[in-house]
Each structure stands twice: as structure tokens, then as C-alpha cells.
Amino acid sequence: MKKFLVIGAITLALAGCSNDAHEGMHEPSLEVVEVEVLTNKQLEPGEQVTLSARVTQEQQAVNDAEEVKFEVWESGLRDQGTTLEGELIEDGVYEVAYTFETEGVYYMFAHTTARGMHVMPKTEFIVGDPDMSEVLEDNSTDTMDHEEDHNDHK
């Protein structure tokens, strides 16, 4: 009888430790991590802006993303782009400051790794009033994160 009591006490103690280790962690979910870019799509050259994205899962803020990186490049010049590390500001919102120096069409991937998933919505920015006939074609292969048709810029 004492053996059963000792085994039961040890089992309860271990279960309590296990629960303490997982406290503050979220339960795994099969729901997709969603990333909404909050930055305005029409910007002015030479002005510092905040690149901003809200990360959610099941409509709840994700404050524990492994990484949120903003990759920015001018259309047709992805290999000359830059990648900046986002910082959690509040309620699933990650931000970093950036300045678009010249007029043009720019793109950004919000590379987000969170809860075992990687998502990278692509956003288009129009900076200033660029001459659309001089804009280089962008050959990046991923999809835009909004439904608008941008082919009318050509």
C-alpha cells in the first residue's frame, strides 16, 4: 500500500512539474499564422516610415514569433535589397524604421516564422510619383498579400 502511495505522490509531483514547464506556452494549433502588413502603400521618398506587421493566429496576437524580418527592394532589383529585423511593439505588432530614398515601386516580404510555420506576404509600395514606364519588372515568385490587380501600373 505504501508503494502505491509513494508512486502516486511521485506521479502527481512530476505532473505538476510538467504543467509548470508549459505554463505561459500556447497549445499547438493547426490554424495558419496570419501576417497583415500595416504600413501605408503610398509613401514619400526621403521620409522615415515604420514598416509594420500584425501577426495573429486564430485572431489572437502572436507575441512569441521566432522572427519577423522585413525584406525590402526596388522593383527589379531584389538582389540589391535589404533585410531588417522587426521588433515586437505590442499585441502581435512587429516594427522597424526604414527610409525609401528615391521614387519608385518597391516590394517587401514580411518573412515571419512563428509556431512552426513560415509565412511571407508580399506587399507593393509606390514611393512618390514614379514614371511607371521606367519601372523594372519584378520577377519575385511569391504572391501579393492583397487582392488588388497591380498590372494596371505597366
VOBA-1610 file (N, C-alpha, C; in pm, whole numbers, padded with zeros to 5 digits, always signed):
BEGIN
Met+00082-00119+00000Met+00000+00000+00000Met+00087+00126+00000Lys+00195+00126+00081Lys+00284+00241+00085Lys+00348+00265-00052Lys+00378+00155-00123Lys+00439+00168-00254Lys+00346+00246-00348Phe+00217+00213-00342Phe+00120+00280-00430Phe+00108+00429-00395Leu+00111+00459-00265Leu+00104+00599-00223Leu+00228+00676-00269Val+00347+00615-00255Val+00470+00680-00297Val+00470+00700-00448Ile+00431+00597-00524Ile+00425+00608-00669Ile+00324+00715-00710Gly+00210+00718-00644Gly+00108+00820-00673Gly+00159+00960-00643Ala+00228+00977-00533Ala+00282+01109-00496Ala+00388+01153-00598Ile+00474+01061-00639Ile+00577+01095-00738Ile+00511+01132-00871Thr+00410+01055-00912Thr+00340+01084-01037Thr+00276+01222-01033Leu+00211+01256-00923Leu+00150+01389-00911Leu+00255+01499-00913Ala+00368+01475-00846Ala+00474+01576-00843Ala+00530+01598-00983Leu+00553+01490-01056Leu+00604+01503-01192Leu+00502+01571-01284Ala+00377+01541-01268Ala+00273+01605-01348Ala+00269+01754-01319Gly+00286+01790-01194Gly+00289+01932-01157Gly+00408+02003-01219Cys+00525+01937-01221Cys+00643+01996-01284Cys+00621+02014-01433Ser+00559+01915-01493Ser+00533+01922-01636Ser+00441+02039-01668Asn+00340+02059-01588Asn+00248+02171-01611Asn+00318+02304-01590Asp+00408+02313-01488Asp+00480+02436-01464Asp+00572+02470-01583Ala+00633+02368-01642Ala+00725+02390-01754Ala+00651+02444-01876His+00525+02408-01890His+00447+02450-02006His+00364+02575-01979Glu+00365+02623-01856Glu+00287+02742-01824Glu+00341+02860-01905Gly+00252+02937-01962Gly+00292+03051-02043Gly+00310+03016-02189Met+00311+02886-02220Met+00322+02844-02359Met+00181+02822-02413His+00166+02832-02543His+00037+02813-02606His+00024+02668-02650Glu-00098+02622-02662Glu-00123+02489-02715Glu-00100+02493-02865Pro-00037+02388-02921Pro-00017+02386-03066Pro-00150+02395-03140Ser-00148+02466-03252Ser-00268+02483-03331Ser-00236+02453-03476Leu-00334+02400-03545Leu-00318+02376-03688Leu-00361+02496-03770Glu-00414+02600-03703Glu-00456+02721-03773Glu-00333+02796-03824Val-00348+02856-03940Val-00238+02928-04005Val-00205+03056-03929Val-00076+03084-03921Val-00032+03213-03869Val-00055+03314-03980Glu-00121+03425-03947Glu-00153+03527-04046Glu-00070+03652-04018Val-00028+03717-04128Val+00052+03839-04118Val-00016+03947-04201Glu-00051+04056-04135Glu-00115+04171-04201Glu-00017+04287-04198Val+00024+04333-04317Val+00114+04448-04325Val+00031+04574-04299Leu+00076+04656-04204Leu+00002+04775-04162Leu+00053+04904-04224Thr+00169+04899-04287Thr+00232+05017-04345Thr+00151+05068-04465Asn+00137+05201-04475Asn+00069+05260-04591Asn+00136+05213-04719Lys+00058+05199-04825Lys+00112+05152-04953Lys+00161+05267-05041Gln+00119+05389-05011Gln+00164+05508-05084Gln+00253+05588-04989Leu+00380+05609-05027Leu+00477+05672-04939Leu+00551+05783-05010Glu+00621+05865-04934Glu+00702+05973-04990Glu+00850+05938-04977Pro+00930+05971-05079Pro+01073+05942-05071Pro+01142+06031-04967Gly+01246+05976-04905Gly+01326+06053-04811Gly+01267+06066-04672Glu+01147+06016-04650Glu+01084+06023-04518Glu+01094+05889-04448Gln+01134+05890-04322Gln+01139+05766-04246Gln+00998+05717-04220Val+00975+05589-04246Val+00846+05526-04221Val+00867+05409-04127Thr+00758+05360-04075Thr+00763+05241-03992Thr+00707+05124-04071Leu+00792+05026-04100Leu+00744+04902-04159Leu+00681+04824-04045Ser+00556+04786-04062Ser+00481+04730-03952Ser+00395+04614-03999Ala+00390+04508-03917Ala+00308+04392-03949Ala+00247+04336-03821Arg+00120+04298-03832Arg+00050+04235-03719Arg+00046+04085-03745Val+00092+04007-03646Val+00096+03862-03657Val-00010+03803-03564Thr-00097+03720-03622Thr-00204+03658-03543Thr-00218+03510-03577Gln-00280+03439-03488Gln-00321+03301-03511Gln-00454+03284-03441Glu-00553+03237-03513Glu-00689+03224-03460Glu-00736+03357-03402Gln-00705+03466-03469Gln-00745+03602-03433Gln-00685+03649-03299Gln-00583+03580-03251Gln-00514+03619-03128Gln-00373+03667-03163Ala-00327+03770-03095Ala-00194+03825-03119Ala-00087+03719-03094Val+00012+03715-03181Val+00127+03627-03165Val+00243+03713-03118Asn+00275+03702-02990Asn+00383+03782-02931Asn+00512+03703-02917Asp+00511+03578-02965Asp+00628+03491-02948Asp+00683+03442-03082Ala+00673+03525-03186Ala+00728+03486-03317Ala+00879+03465-03304Glu+00928+03360-03369Glu+01072+03335-03368Glu+01146+03447-03441Glu+01087+03493-03554Glu+01146+03606-03624Glu+01043+03672-03713Val+01058+03803-03727Val+00982+03882-03824Val+01086+03971-03890Lys+01112+03944-04018Lys+01212+04020-04093Lys+01144+04085-04212Phe+01179+04209-04235Phe+01125+04285-04347Phe+01231+04293-04456Glu+01204+04226-04569Glu+01295+04230-04683Glu+01238+04330-04783Val+01314+04435-04814Val+01266+04545-04899Val+01359+04561-05019Trp+01299+04579-05137Trp+01379+04603-05257Trp+01300+04683-05358Glu+01375+04755-05442Glu+01311+04829-05551Glu+01279+04730-05662Ser+01169+04751-05730Ser+01124+04661-05835Ser+01237+04629-05933Gly+01256+04499-05956Gly+01358+04453-06047Gly+01498+04445-05988Leu+01513+04487-05864Leu+01646+04493-05802Leu+01650+04417-05669Arg+01586+04301-05665Arg+01577+04228-05538Arg+01714+04194-05481Asp+01809+04163-05568Asp+01942+04127-05520Asp+02015+04244-05454Gln+01963+04364-05470Gln+02022+04482-05406Gln+01939+04529-05286Gly+01842+04448-05246Gly+01754+04484-05135Gly+01821+04472-05000Thr+01743+04498-04898Thr+01792+04492-04761Thr+01690+04418-04674Thr+01740+04354-04570Thr+01653+04283-04477Thr+01675+04339-04337Leu+01564+04374-04271Leu+01570+04435-04139Leu+01490+04351-04039Glu+01541+04338-03920Glu+01477+04260-03814Glu+01367+04343-03747Gly+01245+04289-03745Gly+01135+04357-03678Gly+01140+04333-03528Glu+01086+04426-03453Glu+01083+04416-03307Glu+00939+04418-03260Leu+00905+04331-03165Leu+00770+04328-03109Leu+00744+04458-03036Ile+00637+04528-03075Ile+00600+04654-03012Ile+00487+04631-02912Glu+00379+04565-02960Glu+00267+04533-02873Glu+00168+04445-02948Asp+00094+04365-02877Asp-00018+04287-02930Asp+00005+04228-03069Gly+00117+04159-03087Gly+00146+04093-03213Gly+00195+04185-03324Val+00223+04311-03293Val+00270+04406-03393Val+00423+04417-03385Tyr+00486+04390-03500Tyr+00631+04396-03513Tyr+00665+04512-03607Glu+00770+04589-03572Glu+00802+04709-03649Glu+00953+04731-03661Val+00988+04810-03764Val+01124+04859-03781Val+01116+04986-03865Ala+01207+05079-03840Ala+01211+05205-03917Ala+01287+05184-04047Tyr+01241+05253-04153Tyr+01306+05242-04284Tyr+01279+05370-04363Thr+01374+05406-04450Thr+01357+05522-04537Thr+01372+05479-04682Phe+01270+05504-04762Phe+01277+05483-04906Phe+01340+05609-04964Glu+01461+05599-05013Glu+01537+05718-05053Glu+01487+05780-05184Thr+01444+05699-05279Thr+01407+05751-05411Thr+01267+05706-05451Glu+01209+05779-05546Glu+01080+05740-05600Glu+01094+05607-05671Gly+00986+05531-05670Gly+00988+05405-05741Gly+00881+05311-05687Val+00878+05192-05744Val+00791+05086-05696Val+00880+04992-05617Tyr+00840+04964-05494Tyr+00916+04878-05405Tyr+00829+04761-05362Tyr+00896+04655-05322Tyr+00826+04538-05270Tyr+00886+04502-05135Met+00805+04432-05057Met+00852+04387-04927Met+00792+04252-04895Phe+00877+04161-04849Phe+00831+04037-04788Phe+00839+04058-04638Ala+00733+04024-04567Ala+00735+04023-04421Ala+00759+03878-04380His+00886+03836-04385His+00923+03698-04350His+00890+03675-04203Thr+00799+03583-04176Thr+00756+03560-04039Thr+00762+03411-04007Thr+00836+03378-03903Thr+00843+03241-03855Thr+00784+03241-03714Ala+00676+03164-03698Ala+00609+03158-03568Ala+00534+03027-03556Arg+00546+02965-03441Arg+00469+02846-03407Arg+00480+02736-03511Gly+00603+02716-03557Gly+00630+02608-03650Gly+00592+02638-03795Met+00557+02761-03826Met+00516+02798-03961Met+00601+02914-04011His+00617+02921-04144His+00682+03037-04206His+00588+03093-04312Val+00552+03219-04297Val+00469+03288-04395Val+00543+03413-04436Met+00519+03456-04561Met+00592+03573-04610Met+00507+03648-04711Pro+00409+03723-04662Pro+00327+03800-04755Pro+00411+03907-04825Lys+00376+03931-04948Lys+00446+04030-05031Lys+00357+04152-05047Thr+00416+04269-05028Thr+00342+04394-05037Thr+00412+04488-05135Glu+00334+04562-05211Glu+00388+04661-05305Glu+00370+04800-05246Phe+00476+04883-05259Phe+00471+05022-05216Phe+00500+05110-05337Ile+00424+05218-05350Ile+00451+05320-05450Ile+00511+05438-05373Val+00635+05470-05405Val+00705+05578-05334Val+00714+05698-05427Gly+00651+05807-05382Gly+00649+05929-05463Gly+00558+05912-05583Asp+00599+05969-05695Asp+00522+05964-05820Asp+00615+05913-05931Pro+00649+05783-05927Pro+00747+05732-06023Pro+00692+05727-06165Asp+00783+05739-06261Asp+00749+05723-06402Asp+00735+05572-06424Met+00611+05525-06436Met+00585+05382-06444Met+00647+05318-06568Ser+00677+05397-06672Ser+00740+05341-06791Ser+00886+05305-06765Glu+00943+05357-06658Glu+01082+05328-06624Glu+01096+05225-06512Val+00985+05178-06459Val+00988+05080-06351Val+01028+04945-06408Leu+01128+04881-06347Leu+01173+04749-06390Leu+01072+04644-06347Glu+01059+04540-06428Glu+00967+04431-06393Glu+01022+04355-06274Asp+00933+04317-06184Asp+00975+04241-06067Asp+00947+04093-06093Asn+01050+04012-06080Asn+01037+03869-06108Asn+01029+03783-05983Ser+01004+03842-05868Ser+00991+03763-05746Ser+00872+03670-05762Thr+00885+03550-05711Thr+00789+03445-05743Thr+00672+03431-05647Asp+00674+03497-05536Asp+00565+03478-05440Asp+00452+03575-05466Thr+00336+03545-05407Thr+00215+03621-05436Thr+00205+03746-05352Met+00123+03837-05399Met+00094+03960-05325Met+00001+03926-05209Asp+00005+04007-05105Asp-00080+03979-04990Asp-00212+04054-04996His-00242+04116-05108His-00371+04180-05122His-00428+04145-05257Glu-00555+04167-05276Glu-00625+04117-05392Glu-00628+04213-05509Glu-00576+04332-05492Glu-00582+04430-05599Glu-00495+04387-05715Asp-00537+04421-05836Asp-00459+04389-05955Asp-00363+04504-05981His-00234+04476-05977His-00134+04581-05996His-00081+04584-06138Asn-00137+04507-06228Asn-00092+04507-06366Asn-00125+04638-06435Asp-00218+04717-06379Asp-00254+04843-06442Asp-00143+04948-06430His-00035+04917-06358His+00076+05010-06345His+00171+05004-06464Lys+00156+04905-06549Lys+00252+04885-06659Lys+00217+04970-06777
//
